Amino acid sequence: MTLLLTLLGAALCSLTVSSEVQPQADFDLQGMAGKWYLVGFATNAEWFTRRKGSMKTGTAMFDPTADGDLDMSYSSLSSDGSCWRMNNLARKTEVPGKFTYISQRWGNVNDMSVIEVKYDEYALIYTVKTKAQEASVVTKLYGRAEDLNAGVTEKFKQVSLEAGILPENIVMLPKNAECPAA
């Protein structure tokens, strides 16, 4: 019973935090275009606690559409030399910098906000993932390069902690070779 109440409290807390998270005020969709490296990842989701030790940096391509949506493709080279790939189309909302999409791979609903971005350097993304009435928060740090300054990585860690993510679940991903072009 105690565990159930703790989990319920954590879920309510994360939902409260998510309602307060707003995208960057002067968000520019075209500024997101191009290649980004996923260098930081944080969530309390169970799957992540099991797999965080094997995750490495991957690359993302963000392609704004004419309708104002964001086509996102991600790839990461696996240790066996194969490439793990995922594509999603994030649909714009009435709030610039806020998108929603259903993961083609897992079927969860994702409410994604670009909460801070310096278009030539980094982007902090906050996502609430919901599936079967269960919600989890994911924060991601993308960089135009694999190396970001300590101030940016510290900001990512602080945003993640404020989202209720445990410190041990905030990971700066080790560098990785890139997948060959598909």
C-alpha positions in Angstrom: 0.0 0.0 0.0 2.9 2.4 0.8 4.5 1.7 -2.5 1.2 2.4 -4.3 0.7 5.7 -2.5 4.3 6.7 -3.2 3.9 5.9 -6.9 0.5 7.8 -7.1 2.1 10.8 -5.4 5.0 10.8 -7.8 2.7 10.6 -10.8 0.6 13.4 -9.5 3.7 15.5 -8.9 5.0 14.9 -12.4 1.6 15.9 -13.9 1.6 19.0 -11.8 5.1 19.9 -12.9 4.2 19.2 -16.6 1.3 21.6 -16.5 3.7 24.4 -15.4 6.4 23.6 -18.1 6.2 26.1 -21.0 8.2 26.1 -24.2 10.7 28.9 -24.9 8.7 32.1 -25.5 10.4 33.1 -28.8 10.5 29.6 -30.3 11.6 29.4 -34.0 10.6 26.1 -35.6 13.1 26.7 -38.5 15.9 27.1 -36.0 15.4 23.4 -35.0 16.1 22.2 -38.5 19.1 19.9 -39.0 21.2 17.5 -37.1 21.4 17.2 -33.3 23.2 14.8 -31.0 21.2 13.3 -28.1 23.8 13.8 -25.3 21.7 13.7 -22.2 18.7 11.6 -21.2 16.7 11.5 -17.9 13.5 9.7 -16.8 12.3 7.6 -13.9 10.6 5.2 -16.3 11.3 1.5 -15.4 12.6 0.6 -18.9 15.3 3.3 -18.5 16.5 2.2 -15.1 17.2 -1.2 -16.7 18.8 0.1 -19.9 20.6 3.3 -19.0 24.0 1.6 -18.7 23.9 0.5 -22.4 22.6 3.7 -23.9 25.0 5.9 -26.0 24.8 9.2 -27.9 22.7 9.0 -31.0 21.8 11.5 -33.7 18.5 13.2 -34.5 17.4 15.0 -37.6 14.7 17.6 -37.1 12.9 18.6 -40.2 10.2 21.3 -39.9 7.2 20.7 -42.3 5.3 23.3 -44.3 2.4 22.8 -41.9 4.5 23.7 -38.8 4.9 20.2 -37.6 8.3 18.6 -36.8 9.5 15.4 -38.5 11.9 13.7 -36.2 14.2 10.8 -37.0 16.6 9.3 -34.6 19.4 6.7 -34.9 21.9 5.1 -32.6 24.6 2.7 -33.4 24.3 -0.5 -31.3 27.3 -2.4 -29.9 26.8 -5.2 -32.5 27.1 -2.7 -35.3 23.4 -2.5 -36.2 21.5 0.7 -36.1 18.5 1.4 -34.0 16.2 3.8 -35.8 12.9 5.6 -34.9 10.8 8.2 -36.7 7.9 10.3 -35.5 6.0 13.3 -36.7 5.4 15.7 -33.9 2.2 17.7 -34.6 2.2 21.4 -33.7 -0.2 22.6 -31.0 -1.6 26.1 -30.5 1.5 26.9 -28.4 4.7 27.5 -30.4 7.4 25.0 -29.3 4.9 22.5 -28.0 4.1 19.3 -30.0 2.2 16.1 -29.6 2.8 12.7 -31.2 2.0 9.0 -30.8 5.1 6.9 -30.8 5.0 4.6 -33.8 7.2 2.1 -31.8 5.5 2.0 -28.4 2.1 3.6 -29.0 2.4 6.1 -26.1 1.1 9.7 -26.4 3.9 12.2 -26.1 3.4 15.9 -25.1 6.7 17.5 -26.0 7.9 21.0 -25.2 11.1 22.7 -26.4 11.7 24.5 -23.1 15.0 26.1 -23.9 17.0 26.3 -27.1 20.1 28.1 -28.4 19.7 27.0 -32.0 23.4 26.8 -32.8 24.3 25.0 -29.6 21.7 23.1 -27.5 18.1 22.3 -27.0 16.4 21.1 -23.7 13.2 19.1 -24.4 10.7 18.1 -21.8 8.2 15.3 -22.6 5.3 13.7 -20.8 4.7 10.2 -22.1 1.4 8.6 -21.4 0.3 5.0 -22.0 -2.6 3.1 -20.3 -3.2 5.9 -17.8 0.5 5.8 -16.7 2.6 9.0 -17.2 6.3 9.5 -17.1 8.5 12.5 -17.6 11.5 12.5 -20.0 14.0 15.3 -20.3 16.5 15.3 -23.2 19.5 17.4 -23.9 20.4 17.8 -27.6 23.5 19.5 -28.9 24.7 20.6 -32.3 28.0 19.0 -31.2 28.6 16.0 -28.9 30.4 18.2 -26.4 28.5 20.9 -24.5 29.8 23.3 -21.9 29.4 22.5 -18.2 26.8 25.3 -17.8 24.5 23.6 -20.3 24.8 20.1 -18.8 24.2 21.5 -15.3 21.1 23.3 -16.6 19.9 20.0 -18.0 20.5 18.2 -14.7 18.6 21.0 -12.8 15.6 20.8 -15.1 15.5 17.0 -14.7 15.7 17.3 -10.9 12.9 19.9 -10.9 10.8 17.5 -13.0 11.1 14.9 -10.2 13.7 12.7 -11.9 16.0 10.9 -9.4 19.7 12.0 -9.7 20.8 8.5 -10.6 18.4 8.6 -13.6 20.0 11.7 -15.2 22.6 10.4 -17.6 25.1 12.2 -19.9 25.4 9.6 -22.7 28.8 8.3 -23.7 30.0 9.2 -27.2 29.3 6.8 -30.0 30.0 6.4 -33.6 27.2 7.4 -36.0 25.0 5.1 -38.0 25.6 5.1 -41.7 23.1 7.0 -43.8 19.9 5.0 -44.4 
